């Protein structure tokens, strides 16, 4: 039998599930897509510039950037996680010095990042408001929800 996580061990019937932040989900999606683009961009730079720059450096830096983009998803829920993401957006834009097309790709991903953060924050606020209103309604109508006897 598989080992249960702490959340699984502590769960009881009727417990509400903790909501995951939409902002974090959107930001994670953008970072993971950027990791793929960074990896394939590394392969492109490797094919185009391996005579100019040592292949080990090209592959090492590119793969390291891809790994950092994936690992950054783990810290997005921390207060400083979004700032790390903004820093990675800048790094992705700066990869344009290795391959000029990456300037455009990096700027487009930075716009996606900005929109994902902005829209995710708006959605999270709306969900929190809806949850508060639902809790108020449930509290006001809890006496009506008793068992019905015919």
Secondary structure, 3 states (H helix, E strand, C coil): CCCCCHHHHHCCCCCCCCCCCHHHHHHHHHHHHHHHHHHHHHHHHHHHHCCCCCHHHHHHHHHHHHHHHHHHHHHCCCCCHHHHHHHHHHHHHHHHHCCCHHHHHHHHHHHHHHHHHHHHHHHHHHHHHHHHHHHHHHHHCHHHCCCCCC
